Amino acid sequence: MKIMLGIGIALVSFLGLVTMGQAGETKAKMEDAKGEVKGEMEEAKGEVKALKEEAKGNDMKATGERAKGNIKGAVEKGKGDAKALKEKMKD
């Protein structure tokens, strides 16, 4: 009876550790996806601002807005990658 109880406890402990490892991977993937989405949103915002400036006839300002959007998008994507790596390192 004690052997069965010991095996049961060991099995539950092992399954708990496996589940926690999978949870970390899932959260890492979610953080990476959030970073991608936020990055794409920043790039889209920059493009919209650029189009507004082009409609006004400000080509230089449009180029600047487009560049700012691309930079902000890259930063957000980088943040997502960093958070994903951080979650993977916890495991």
N, C-alpha and C positions, 0 to 999 in steps of 0.2 A: 504494500500500500504506500509506503514512504517513497519507494522507487517511482511509482506512477505519479505521485505528487511532485517529486523533484523533476521528472521529465516534463510534466505539465507546466511547471513554473519556468523551466528553461525554454520551452516552446513559446510561451506567451512573451517572455522577455525578448527572444530572438525576433518574433514577428513584430513586436513593438519597435525595435531598432530598425528593422527593414522599412516599416511604414514611415518612421521619422525621416529616413534617408530619402524616400520617395517624395515626401512633403517638401523637403529642401529643394529637390530638383524641380518640382512643380512651381514653387515660388520663384526660383531663379528664372525659369522660362517665362513666368508671368511678368516679372520685373523687366526682362529683356523686351518682351512684347510691348509693355507700357512705354518703354523708352523709344521704341520704334514709332509708335503711334504719336507720341508727343513731338518727336522730331519731325515727322511728316506734317503735323499740324503747324509747327513753327515755319516750316518751309512754305506751306500753303499761305499762311498769313503774310509772309514776305512777298510772295507772288501777287497776292491781292493788292497789297500796298503799292507794289511796283506798277501794276496795271492802272491803278488810280492815278499815279503820278504820270504815267505815259499818256493817259487821257487828258491830263492838264497840259501836257507838252513838256514836262520836266524829265528829259531822258536821263540826265546824270543822277537825279534824285531817285529815279526808278531803278537804275543800276545799283545804287547804294542800298535801297530797300531790299532788292532781290538778294544781294550779297549778305546783308544782315540776317535775312530769313534763313539762308543756307548755313550761316555760321551758328545761329541759334539752334537750328535743326540738328546739326552735327554735335553740338554740346549736349542736347537732350538725349540723343542716341548714345553718346558716350556715357552719360549718367546711367542710362538703363543697363549698359554692358557692365559698368562698375558695380551696380547693385546686384546684378545676376552673379557676378564673380564672388561678391561678398557672401551671398546666400550659399553658393557652392562650397565656399571655404568653411562655413559653419559646420558642415557635415564631416 
